[in-house]
């Protein structure tokens, strides 16, 4: 950072204006007029009111044309685009702007454009744009679209990591997982001649980067508007856990996103299904689960809140287990089920949460020996031999977007 004596010197107004113009004209922001307008607005505000964050309502009216009765509690347009702009600035400075002297930033929690000089050492050793494989994952905000955008970015990271383990397992045998419970649980899926098929969810959305996205409504939305390439962060984390464990068992699993699945792919394989029936069409067409049913968010009771229905509730059990309805999520429910495959000699493992946090928790439960032991104890198989087929409902505590505590609530033995 440039300095005068021991005090840092902020970029001059002319430098800031030139830098804003450079970023606005960049390829990084080339596809979004909304983000260009937001950056220009924040730049003008910073000049007029140094050090004072802009107000959310002012931005909504001045940039996005919202009416005077704009309510930020029901309209997240400003928060959504601020999160996207923050991510795009980070992307710009590891790509096109890797050698730029002036850095523009928007701190979390404030609509304020901050400008600083980049350290000379950073400029000299900056990564050239051609060397950048992918932008850093954007910060996950509470808005629906920001979470989906983060998921889309994480796909790149998770896919690379999953590919690493699959590729490695074909050349090197990873250490076998420790613990008798874990090995007993996965024995049926670790035969040397059968590569399991991992099916992971990618729910269908409609919308765009500019307008935001929402779940597809089958009865109302045209098929031409469908976006079916997103997978949530929790589902991908679950796929990663399963892939790593199977690789340690000498397997090279096959990955298939649910929108591309055909039953010809699945009929002769052991299946690991990572995601809920809401996001995986296969679980709706072929209802593996009998004891627990997932409620669509659009249906009663309590629309907009997901739930798991307990189809034959016993004394002390709830008939409906509702998922979280406020963010950040503090808990979730999920199903862990080991079931018959499509053919008599095959197996199916279903790991499904109401949200992706629950799906991740279900996957982690069957990949960690202490959690498998906890599950088997509830199933009556604590001696190391799990029942052949079962369905279990679990509750998971979530902190900071990460599963931290598991509890097995209900178990049902299947024949």
C-alpha positions as CSV (number, residue, x, y, z in Angstrom):
1,X,0.0,0.0,0.0
2,X,1.4,3.4,-0.8
3,X,2.3,5.4,2.3
4,X,3.3,8.8,3.5
5,X,5.5,8.4,6.4
6,X,3.9,5.5,8.4
7,X,0.3,6.4,7.3
8,X,-1.4,4.6,4.4
9,X,-2.6,6.8,1.6
10,X,-6.0,6.1,0.0
11,X,-6.3,6.2,-3.8
12,X,-7.1,9.7,-5.1
13,X,-10.6,10.4,-6.4
14,X,-9.3,10.3,-10.0
15,X,-7.7,6.9,-9.5
16,X,-10.9,5.5,-8.0
17,X,-13.0,6.9,-10.8
18,X,-10.7,5.3,-13.4
19,X,-10.8,2.0,-11.6
20,X,-14.6,1.9,-11.4
21,X,-14.7,2.6,-15.1
22,X,-12.2,-0.2,-15.8
23,X,-14.2,-2.7,-13.8
24,X,-17.5,-1.6,-15.3
25,X,-16.1,-2.2,-18.8
26,X,-14.6,-5.5,-17.8
27,X,-15.7,-8.9,-19.2
28,X,-16.4,-9.9,-15.6
29,X,-19.3,-7.5,-15.4
30,X,-20.1,-7.6,-19.1
31,X,-23.1,-9.8,-18.7
32,X,-25.0,-7.8,-16.0
33,X,-26.2,-4.3,-16.4
34,X,-27.6,-4.4,-12.9
35,X,-24.2,-5.0,-11.3
36,X,-22.6,-2.3,-13.4
37,X,-25.3,0.2,-12.3
38,X,-24.9,-0.9,-8.6
39,X,-21.1,-0.4,-8.7
40,X,-21.5,3.1,-10.3
41,X,-24.1,4.0,-7.7
42,X,-21.9,3.0,-4.8
43,X,-19.0,4.8,-6.3
44,X,-20.9,8.0,-6.6
45,X,-22.2,7.6,-3.0
46,X,-18.7,7.1,-1.7
47,X,-17.6,10.4,-3.3
48,X,-20.5,12.3,-2.0
49,X,-20.7,10.8,1.5
50,X,-17.2,9.4,2.3
51,X,-17.3,6.6,4.8
52,X,-21.1,6.4,5.0
53,X,-22.8,3.3,3.8
54,X,-25.7,3.7,1.4
55,X,-29.1,2.7,2.6
56,X,-30.8,-0.4,1.3
57,X,-34.0,1.5,0.4
58,X,-32.1,4.2,-1.4
59,X,-30.3,1.6,-3.6
60,X,-33.6,-0.2,-4.3
61,X,-35.2,3.0,-5.5
62,X,-32.2,4.5,-7.3
63,X,-30.7,1.4,-9.0
64,X,-33.5,-1.2,-9.3
65,X,-36.5,1.1,-9.7
66,X,-38.5,-0.2,-6.8
67,X,-41.5,1.8,-5.6
68,X,-41.4,4.2,-2.7
69,X,-43.1,1.6,-0.4
70,X,-40.1,-0.8,-0.9
71,X,-39.8,-3.2,2.1
72,X,-36.4,-4.9,2.5
73,X,-38.0,-7.6,4.7
74,X,-39.9,-9.0,1.7
75,X,-37.8,-8.0,-1.2
76,X,-34.1,-9.1,-1.2
77,X,-33.1,-7.5,-4.5
78,X,-30.5,-5.3,-3.0
79,X,-28.9,-7.9,-0.8
80,X,-28.9,-10.4,-3.6
81,X,-27.1,-8.1,-6.1
82,X,-24.7,-6.8,-3.5
83,X,-23.6,-10.3,-2.7
84,X,-23.2,-11.0,-6.5
85,X,-21.2,-7.8,-6.9
86,X,-19.0,-8.6,-4.0
87,X,-18.3,-12.0,-5.6
88,X,-17.7,-10.5,-9.1
89,X,-15.2,-8.0,-7.7
90,X,-13.3,-10.9,-6.1
91,X,-13.4,-12.8,-9.4
92,X,-12.2,-9.7,-11.3
93,X,-9.1,-9.2,-9.1
94,X,-7.9,-12.8,-9.5
95,X,-8.5,-12.6,-13.3
96,X,-8.6,-9.5,-15.5
97,X,-7.6,-7.2,-12.7
98,X,-4.8,-9.2,-11.3
99,X,-2.3,-6.4,-11.9
100,X,-4.5,-3.5,-11.1
101,X,-3.1,-1.1,-8.6
102,X,-6.4,0.1,-7.0
103,X,-8.7,-2.5,-5.4
104,X,-12.4,-2.0,-5.0
105,X,-14.2,-3.9,-2.2
106,X,-17.6,-4.1,-0.6
107,X,-17.3,-5.2,3.0
108,X,-19.9,-7.7,4.2
109,X,-22.7,-6.1,6.2
110,X,-22.6,-2.7,4.5
111,X,-23.4,-1.1,1.2
112,X,-20.1,0.8,1.1
113,X,-17.5,0.9,-1.6
114,X,-14.0,0.7,-0.1
115,X,-10.9,1.5,-2.2
116,X,-7.3,0.7,-1.4
117,X,-3.9,0.4,-3.1
118,X,-2.7,-3.1,-3.6
119,X,0.6,-4.1,-2.0
120,X,3.4,-3.9,-4.6
121,X,4.4,-7.5,-3.8
122,X,1.0,-8.7,-4.7
123,X,1.1,-6.8,-8.1
124,X,4.5,-8.3,-8.9
125,X,3.5,-11.8,-8.2
126,X,-0.1,-11.7,-9.2
127,X,-1.6,-14.7,-10.9
128,X,-2.0,-14.1,-14.6
129,X,-5.6,-14.4,-15.8
130,X,-4.8,-17.4,-18.0
131,X,-3.7,-19.4,-14.9
132,X,-6.9,-18.9,-13.0
133,X,-9.0,-22.1,-13.1
134,X,-12.1,-20.7,-11.5
135,X,-13.3,-17.7,-9.4
136,X,-13.4,-18.1,-5.6
137,X,-16.7,-19.3,-4.2
138,X,-19.0,-16.3,-3.5
139,X,-20.0,-15.6,0.0
140,X,-23.2,-17.4,0.9
141,X,-26.0,-15.0,1.8
142,X,-29.4,-15.6,3.1
143,X,-31.1,-14.9,-0.2
144,X,-32.2,-17.9,-2.2
145,X,-30.3,-17.0,-5.3
146,X,-27.0,-16.3,-3.6
147,X,-27.1,-19.8,-2.1
148,X,-27.7,-21.2,-5.6
149,X,-24.9,-19.2,-7.1
150,X,-22.6,-20.4,-4.4
151,X,-23.7,-24.0,-5.1
152,X,-23.0,-23.5,-8.8
153,X,-19.4,-22.3,-8.0
154,X,-18.9,-25.2,-5.6
155,X,-19.7,-27.6,-8.3
156,X,-16.4,-26.9,-9.9
157,X,-14.5,-27.4,-6.6
158,X,-16.4,-30.5,-5.6
159,X,-16.2,-32.1,-9.1
160,X,-12.4,-31.6,-9.1
161,X,-12.1,-33.2,-5.6
162,X,-14.4,-36.0,-6.5
163,X,-12.6,-36.6,-9.7
164,X,-9.3,-36.7,-7.8
165,X,-10.5,-39.5,-5.5
166,X,-12.0,-41.5,-8.3
167,X,-8.8,-41.2,-10.4
168,X,-6.6,-41.9,-7.5
169,X,-8.5,-45.1,-6.5
170,X,-7.9,-46.6,-10.0
171,X,-4.2,-46.4,-9.5
172,X,-3.6,-46.5,-5.7
173,X,-5.5,-48.4,-3.0
174,X,-6.5,-45.9,-0.3
175,X,-6.4,-47.0,3.3
176,X,-9.5,-49.0,4.2
177,X,-11.8,-47.2,6.5
178,X,-11.3,-48.1,10.1
179,X,-14.0,-49.5,12.3
180,X,-16.0,-52.7,12.1
181,X,-19.3,-50.9,12.0
182,X,-18.4,-48.8,9.0
183,X,-17.0,-51.8,7.1
184,X,-20.1,-53.9,7.9
185,X,-22.4,-51.2,6.8
186,X,-20.8,-50.8,3.4
187,X,-19.9,-54.5,2.7
188,X,-22.8,-54.9,0.2
189,X,-21.6,-51.9,-1.8
190,X,-17.9,-52.8,-1.9
191,X,-17.9,-55.9,-4.2
192,X,-14.8,-55.6,-6.4
193,X,-16.7,-56.1,-9.7
194,X,-19.6,-53.7,-9.3
195,X,-19.1,-49.9,-9.4
196,X,-21.9,-48.2,-7.5
197,X,-23.9,-45.5,-9.2
198,X,-24.2,-42.3,-7.2
199,X,-27.3,-40.3,-8.2
200,X,-27.3,-36.7,-6.9
201,X,-30.0,-34.1,-7.0
202,X,-30.2,-31.1,-9.2
203,X,-33.6,-29.5,-8.9
204,X,-35.1,-27.6,-11.7
205,X,-35.3,-23.8,-11.5
206,X,-36.7,-21.0,-13.6
207,X,-35.3,-17.5,-13.9
208,X,-32.0,-15.8,-14.6
209,X,-28.9,-14.4,-13.0
210,X,-30.4,-10.9,-13.3
211,X,-33.9,-11.6,-12.0
212,X,-33.2,-14.3,-9.5
213,X,-34.3,-17.9,-9.6
214,X,-37.0,-20.0,-8.0
215,X,-38.1,-23.6,-8.1
216,X,-40.0,-24.7,-11.2
217,X,-43.8,-25.0,-11.0
218,X,-44.7,-27.9,-13.3
219,X,-48.2,-26.6,-13.9
220,X,-47.3,-23.0,-14.8
221,X,-43.8,-22.7,-16.1
222,X,-42.7,-23.3,-19.7
223,X,-40.1,-26.0,-20.2
224,X,-38.0,-23.6,-22.3
225,X,-37.3,-21.5,-19.1
226,X,-35.9,-24.4,-17.1
227,X,-32.4,-24.3,-15.6
228,X,-31.4,-27.8,-14.4
229,X,-27.6,-27.5,-13.9
230,X,-27.5,-26.4,-10.2
231,X,-26.7,-28.8,-7.3
232,X,-26.7,-27.5,-3.7
233,X,-23.6,-27.3,-1.6
234,X,-24.8,-29.8,0.9
235,X,-25.6,-32.4,-1.7
236,X,-22.2,-32.0,-3.3
237,X,-20.5,-32.3,0.1
238,X,-22.4,-35.5,0.6
239,X,-21.3,-36.9,-2.7
240,X,-17.8,-36.0,-1.9
241,X,-18.0,-38.0,1.4
242,X,-19.5,-41.0,-0.3
243,X,-17.0,-41.0,-3.1
244,X,-14.0,-40.7,-0.8
245,X,-15.2,-43.6,1.3
246,X,-16.0,-45.8,-1.7
247,X,-12.6,-45.0,-3.1
248,X,-11.0,-46.2,0.1
249,X,-12.9,-49.5,-0.4
250,X,-11.4,-49.9,-3.9
251,X,-14.4,-48.7,-5.8
252,X,-14.6,-46.2,-8.7
253,X,-18.2,-45.0,-8.4
254,X,-20.1,-43.6,-11.3
255,X,-21.7,-40.2,-10.8
256,X,-24.9,-39.2,-12.5
257,X,-27.0,-36.0,-11.8
258,X,-30.6,-36.9,-11.5
259,X,-31.9,-35.0,-14.5
260,X,-29.8,-37.1,-16.8
261,X,-30.6,-40.5,-15.2
262,X,-32.4,-43.2,-17.1
263,X,-33.4,-46.5,-15.5
264,X,-31.2,-48.4,-18.0
265,X,-28.3,-46.8,-16.2
266,X,-29.5,-48.0,-12.8
267,X,-31.2,-51.3,-13.1
268,X,-28.1,-53.5,-12.8
269,X,-26.2,-51.4,-10.2
270,X,-26.0,-50.8,-6.6
271,X,-27.4,-47.2,-6.1
272,X,-26.4,-44.4,-3.7
273,X,-29.0,-41.7,-4.0
274,X,-27.9,-38.3,-2.5
275,X,-30.7,-35.8,-2.2
276,X,-34.4,-35.6,-1.5
277,X,-37.3,-36.8,-3.7
278,X,-38.1,-33.1,-4.3
279,X,-34.9,-32.6,-6.2
280,X,-34.5,-36.2,-7.6
281,X,-37.1,-37.3,-10.1
282,X,-36.0,-40.9,-9.7
283,X,-37.3,-41.0,-6.1
284,X,-40.7,-39.9,-7.3
285,X,-40.9,-42.3,-10.3
286,X,-39.6,-45.2,-8.2
287,X,-40.6,-44.7,-4.6
288,X,-38.0,-46.6,-2.7
289,X,-39.1,-45.1,0.6
290,X,-42.2,-46.6,2.2
291,X,-42.1,-45.3,5.8
292,X,-41.2,-41.7,5.2
293,X,-42.5,-39.3,2.6
294,X,-41.1,-35.9,1.7
295,X,-43.6,-33.0,1.5
296,X,-43.2,-30.5,-1.3
297,X,-42.8,-26.9,-0.1
298,X,-45.8,-25.8,-2.2
299,X,-48.3,-28.1,-0.4
300,X,-50.2,-28.0,2.8
301,X,-49.8,-27.9,5.7
302,X,-47.5,-24.9,6.1
303,X,-46.7,-24.0,2.5
304,X,-43.1,-22.9,1.9
305,X,-41.9,-25.2,4.6
306,X,-40.5,-28.6,3.7
307,X,-41.3,-31.6,5.9
308,X,-41.0,-35.4,6.2
309,X,-44.3,-37.3,6.8
310,X,-44.1,-40.3,9.2
311,X,-46.6,-42.6,7.4
312,X,-47.3,-44.8,10.4
313,X,-46.5,-42.8,13.4
314,X,-46.3,-44.7,16.7
315,X,-46.9,-43.4,20.2
316,X,-44.4,-40.7,21.1
317,X,-43.7,-39.9,17.4
318,X,-44.8,-36.9,15.3
319,X,-46.9,-37.5,12.2
320,X,-45.1,-34.6,10.4
321,X,-41.5,-33.4,11.0
322,X,-41.3,-29.9,9.6
323,X,-38.0,-28.5,8.4
324,X,-36.5,-25.1,9.2
325,X,-38.4,-22.0,8.0
326,X,-36.0,-19.2,9.0
327,X,-32.4,-18.5,8.0
328,X,-29.8,-19.3,9.0
329,X,-30.9,-22.8,9.4
330,X,-30.3,-24.3,12.9
331,X,-31.6,-27.8,12.3
332,X,-32.9,-30.2,9.7
333,X,-34.4,-33.7,9.3
334,X,-33.2,-36.4,7.0
335,X,-33.7,-40.0,6.1
336,X,-31.0,-42.7,5.9
337,X,-32.4,-45.8,4.3
338,X,-30.8,-49.0,3.0
339,X,-33.2,-50.7,0.7
340,X,-33.6,-53.3,-2.1
341,X,-32.2,-52.4,-5.5
342,X,-34.1,-52.6,-8.8
343,X,-33.0,-56.2,-9.1
344,X,-33.1,-58.7,-6.2
345,X,-29.3,-58.9,-6.0
346,X,-28.8,-55.2,-5.8
347,X,-28.9,-52.6,-3.0
348,X,-30.0,-49.0,-2.7
349,X,-28.9,-46.4,-0.2
350,X,-31.0,-43.3,0.1
351,X,-29.5,-40.2,1.9
352,X,-32.1,-37.4,1.8
353,X,-32.6,-34.2,3.8
354,X,-35.4,-31.7,3.7
355,X,-32.6,-29.1,2.9
356,X,-29.2,-29.8,1.7
357,X,-27.8,-29.5,5.2
358,X,-29.9,-32.7,6.1
359,X,-28.6,-34.5,3.0
360,X,-25.0,-33.7,3.9
361,X,-25.7,-34.9,7.5
362,X,-27.2,-38.2,6.2
363,X,-24.1,-38.8,4.1
364,X,-21.7,-38.0,6.9
365,X,-23.7,-40.3,9.2
366,X,-22.9,-43.4,7.0
367,X,-19.3,-42.4,6.4
368,X,-18.1,-42.0,10.0
369,X,-17.6,-45.0,12.2
370,X,-18.9,-43.4,15.4
371,X,-22.1,-42.2,13.6
372,X,-22.7,-45.6,12.0
373,X,-22.3,-47.2,15.4
374,X,-25.0,-44.7,16.7
375,X,-27.3,-45.7,13.9
376,X,-26.7,-49.4,14.3
377,X,-27.4,-49.1,18.1
378,X,-30.8,-47.7,17.3
379,X,-31.4,-50.4,14.7
380,X,-30.5,-53.1,17.2
381,X,-27.3,-54.0,15.3
382,X,-24.7,-52.6,17.7
383,X,-22.9,-55.9,17.6
384,X,-21.6,-55.1,14.1
385,X,-24.3,-56.7,11.9
386,X,-26.8,-54.1,10.6
387,X,-30.3,-55.2,9.6
388,X,-30.4,-55.9,5.8
389,X,-33.0,-53.2,5.0
390,X,-34.2,-50.3,7.1
391,X,-35.4,-46.7,7.0
392,X,-34.3,-44.2,9.7
393,X,-35.3,-40.6,10.4
394,X,-32.6,-38.4,11.9
395,X,-32.5,-34.9,13.3
396,X,-29.3,-32.8,12.8
397,X,-28.2,-29.6,14.5
398,X,-26.7,-27.1,12.1
399,X,-24.2,-24.4,13.0
400,X,-22.7,-22.0,10.5
401,X,-24.1,-24.0,7.7
402,X,-22.4,-27.2,8.9
403,X,-24.0,-30.3,10.5
404,X,-22.6,-30.6,14.1
405,X,-24.9,-33.0,16.0
406,X,-26.8,-36.1,14.9
407,X,-29.8,-37.8,16.6
408,X,-31.6,-40.9,15.3
409,X,-35.2,-40.4,16.1
410,X,-37.1,-43.3,14.4
411,X,-36.0,-46.6,12.9
412,X,-38.1,-49.0,10.8
413,X,-36.8,-52.4,9.8
414,X,-37.8,-53.4,6.3
415,X,-38.1,-56.9,4.9
